[in-house]
């Protein structure tokens, strides 16, 4: 098995390292982490006894990797760059999370502790499902989307590519959120959302046309 690295040495990367340490022996062995990867000024330093390396500094066979940051546009850029080098996206599902029957999880996706992924749901590639979040039956989450803590995507709801859902937000059953939309903290989506829209409130209302954020690289925050 090729080495495993965490791309991003900020809070999410350090959390992920700790979650791996608390998993079962088999999980710890699979995700034994060799290094953090960063394009930021912390490259060349050490974090939690692991080296922080710029991608160009990696030596050895192409590693398996996960992205440990939430910005969807940055995730898409960095994932494509690393994959072009032959690096292999790895999927991580924490031991405490529950997967329903026929749930499909894409390459590079990270499912954090105490999440619930229901039956026949589809999670795309390089998706972040942060702690205590739920994805209902038959829901679809598009590539590069990020669900921050305690998000609830109800049954048959669909999220396009690159959707960012703030902590505590919720999507009503069967509703659709368009590509690259942003849903604010604790917002409740009761209607379909257009691509690139920024929504906030309960019920969620559009507050800005929005565009995908500038794709900065993985750094320590």
C-alpha positions, -999 to 999 in steps of 0.1 A, spaced: 0 0 0 13 34 -9 21 61 18 -8 82 31 -6 120 35 -29 148 47 -31 178 24 -36 208 46 -19 214 79 -44 237 95 -71 230 120 -89 204 99 -57 185 91 -47 183 128 -82 172 137 -81 145 111 -48 132 124 -63 130 159 -94 112 146 -73 86 129 -54 80 161 -87 72 179 -99 47 153 -96 9 154 -62 -7 148 -70 -16 112 -81 19 104 -50 34 121 -28 11 100 -45 21 67 -42 58 74 -8 59 91 2 94 81 36 101 67 34 139 63 13 170 60 13 186 26 11 224 23 18 251 -3 19 277 25 48 293 45 47 264 70 61 240 44 95 228 57 84 229 94 70 202 117 34 198 131 25 171 156 58 153 150 51 151 112 70 170 85 50 196 66 62 193 30 55 213 -2 42 189 -29 75 194 -48 94 181 -17 76 147 -16 101 119 -22 89 83 -28 61 66 -47 30 87 -54 10 88 -21 -26 84 -12 -41 117 0 -71 134 14 -78 171 14 -82 186 49 -97 220 41 -132 231 32 -129 257 4 -146 240 -26 -127 259 -53 -94 253 -36 -102 216 -33 -109 213 -70 -77 230 -80 -54 212 -56 -70 178 -62 -66 181 -100 -30 192 -96 -21 163 -73 -39 138 -94 -19 150 -124 12 140 -105 -1 105 -101 -12 110 -64 -41 88 -55 -72 102 -38 -81 82 -7 -115 80 10 -117 83 48 -148 73 68 -144 76 106 -153 44 125 -180 62 145 -200 71 113 -228 51 99 -233 42 62 -266 30 50 -271 2 25 -261 11 -11 -246 44 -1 -219 54 -25 -189 74 -14 -165 90 -40 -128 90 -41 -111 115 -18 -141 121 3 -137 126 41 -165 115 65 -158 129 100 -170 114 133 -206 107 142 -220 113 107 -250 95 92 -250 86 55 -284 71 47 -294 44 22 -289 49 -15 -273 83 -11 -245 94 -34 -215 114 -21 -192 127 -49 -155 130 -50 -134 151 -26 -165 159 -4 -161 170 32 -188 158 56 -178 173 89 -188 160 123 -223 151 133 -237 158 99 -264 138 82 -272 129 46 -307 115 40 -318 86 18 -314 91 -20 -297 125 -15 -269 135 -38 -238 156 -29 -218 169 -58 -180 168 -61 -159 192 -40 -188 202 -18 -182 208 19 -207 202 47 -195 218 79 -204 206 113 -240 194 121 -254 199 86 -285 181 77 -292 173 40 -326 156 40 -338 127 18 -339 132 -20 -322 166 -17 -294 173 -42 -263 195 -40 -244 204 -72 -207 207 -75 -187 228 -51 -216 237 -27 -205 250 8 -230 245 36 -222 263 69 -224 247 102 -259 238 115 -275 244 81 -303 223 67 -318 214 33 -355 205 31 -363 171 15 -362 170 -23 -348 205 -28 -318 213 -51 -289 236 -44 -270 247 -76 -233 245 -83 -210 266 -62 -237 280 -40 -230 290 -4 -254 284 25 -248 304 56 -244 293 92 -276 277 106 -296 285 75 -327 265 65 -331 259 27 -368 255 19 -367 263 -18 -344 254 -47 -312 275 -49 -296 289 -80 -260 282 -89 -235 306 -73 -261 321 -49 -252 330 -14 -281 322 10 -286 330 47 -313 328 73 -344 308 83 -359 305 58 -328 310 37 -329 341 14 -304 352 -12 -281 379 0 -255 380 -27 -250 366 -63 -217 351 -52 -189 334 -71 -166 306 -62 -138 320 -40 -103 324 -52 -87 290 -51 -59 294 -25 -38 264 -18 -37 242 14 -22 262 42 -20 261 80 -47 285 93 
